[in-house]
Amino acid sequence: MTALQVDLASPVPVYEQIRSQVAALVAVGGLHPGDRLPASRDLARDLGIAVGTVQRAYRELEASGVVTSRRRVGTVVAEPPAGGLRGGSEPGGEPQHPADGPTSDAGGLVDEARGFVAHAREQGLSDEAVLALVRGALLPEQRGG
């Protein structure tokens, strides 16, 4: 698995940093159904944080259907639900199972998103500014609905 990073000085809670990074890795195909996540204790030790923080991130990922926890196997990326994309999203604004789109290639959206990020960085925008743009574009009044 690609190394996760946390910023202890960030106003974003550490469990949320972990949750969003794992969800993003699933969304862009960096993690696939069946891939095993590090054990809570191992990840906590590697990141220098409390085990409970990692466990909370994993619980939230499981509640949103991104991962499943199995005895003797650990936490693994969940299979996308049968029937393709889910229409809804969780309160955080992410798809209920981020792998739904890229699994079917999502019409090249991952490549387009990477292109958008590269262009935004060329323009001097920070990652936070890029995310703010996307969040703004997701607002109902911006979608014409």
C-alpha positions in Angstrom: 0.0 0.0 0.0 1.2 3.5 -0.8 2.5 5.2 2.4 -0.1 7.2 4.2 1.0 10.5 5.7 -0.5 12.6 8.5 0.0 16.2 9.4 -0.3 16.5 13.2 -0.4 20.3 12.9 -3.4 20.2 10.5 -6.8 21.3 11.7 -8.2 18.1 10.0 -8.4 15.3 12.6 -5.8 12.6 12.0 -8.5 9.8 11.7 -10.1 11.9 8.9 -6.7 12.3 7.1 -6.3 8.5 7.1 -9.9 7.9 6.1 -9.8 10.3 3.2 -6.4 9.1 2.0 -7.5 5.4 1.9 -10.8 6.4 0.2 -8.8 8.3 -2.4 -6.4 5.4 -3.0 -9.4 3.2 -3.6 -11.0 5.8 -5.9 -8.0 6.1 -8.1 -7.2 2.4 -8.2 -4.2 2.5 -5.9 -6.0 0.0 -3.7 -8.2 -2.8 -5.2 -10.9 -5.0 -3.8 -9.3 -7.6 -1.5 -6.2 -5.6 -0.8 -5.3 -5.8 2.8 -4.7 -2.6 4.9 -2.0 -2.6 7.5 -3.0 -3.8 11.0 -4.2 -0.9 13.2 -1.3 -1.3 15.6 1.3 -1.4 12.8 -0.1 1.7 11.0 -0.4 3.6 14.3 3.3 2.7 15.2 4.5 3.8 11.7 2.6 7.1 11.8 3.4 7.8 15.5 -0.2 8.0 16.5 -2.6 6.2 18.8 -4.1 2.9 17.8 -7.6 4.2 18.5 -7.1 6.9 15.9 -6.4 4.3 13.2 -9.3 2.1 14.4 -11.7 5.1 14.1 -10.6 5.7 10.5 -11.1 2.0 9.7 -14.5 2.0 11.4 -15.6 5.0 9.3 -14.3 3.4 6.1 -16.2 0.2 6.9 -19.4 2.1 7.7 -19.2 3.7 4.2 -18.6 0.4 2.5 -15.0 1.1 1.4 -13.5 -1.7 3.5 -14.6 -4.7 5.4 -13.0 -6.2 8.5 -12.7 -9.9 8.9 -11.3 -12.0 11.7 -8.0 -13.5 11.0 -7.7 -11.6 7.8 -7.9 -8.0 9.0 -9.2 -5.0 7.1 -9.5 -5.3 3.3 -10.8 -3.2 0.5 -14.4 -4.2 -0.1 -15.8 -5.5 -3.3 -17.9 -2.8 -5.1 -21.7 -3.5 -4.8 -23.4 -5.5 -7.5 -25.2 -3.3 -10.0 -22.6 -0.6 -10.6 -22.5 2.9 -9.2 -24.5 3.9 -6.2 -26.2 7.2 -6.6 -25.8 8.5 -3.1 -22.9 9.7 -1.1 -22.0 9.8 2.5 -22.1 13.0 4.6 -18.4 13.6 3.8 -19.4 14.0 0.2 -17.5 10.9 -1.2 -19.2 8.1 -3.0 -20.4 5.3 -0.7 -17.8 3.0 -2.4 -15.2 5.1 -4.2 -14.0 2.1 -6.2 -17.3 1.9 -8.0 -16.4 4.5 -10.7 -12.8 3.6 -11.6 -13.5 -0.1 -11.5 -15.6 0.5 -14.7 -13.0 3.1 -15.8 -15.6 5.8 -15.2 -15.1 7.1 -18.7 -11.5 8.1 -18.0 -12.5 10.4 -15.1 -9.5 9.4 -13.0 -7.2 10.5 -15.8 -9.2 13.7 -16.2 -9.0 14.4 -12.5 -5.2 13.9 -12.6 -5.0 16.3 -15.5 -7.1 18.9 -13.6 -4.8 18.5 -10.5 -1.7 18.9 -12.6 -3.1 22.0 -14.3 -4.2 23.5 -11.0 -0.7 23.0 -9.5 0.8 24.6 -12.6 -1.3 27.6 -11.8 0.2 27.7 -8.3 -2.8 26.4 -6.4 -2.3 24.4 -3.2 -3.9 21.0 -2.7 -6.3 22.6 -0.3 -7.3 25.2 -2.9 -7.9 22.4 -5.5 -10.1 20.5 -3.1 -12.0 23.7 -2.3 -12.6 24.2 -6.1 -14.0 20.7 -6.4 -16.1 21.0 -3.3 -17.5 24.2 -4.7 -18.3 22.6 -8.0 -20.2 19.8 -6.1 -22.6 22.3 -4.5 -26.1 21.9 -5.7 -26.4 25.5 -6.9 -23.3 25.0 -9.0 -24.7 21.9 -10.7 -27.8 23.6 -11.8 -30.0 21.5 -9.5 
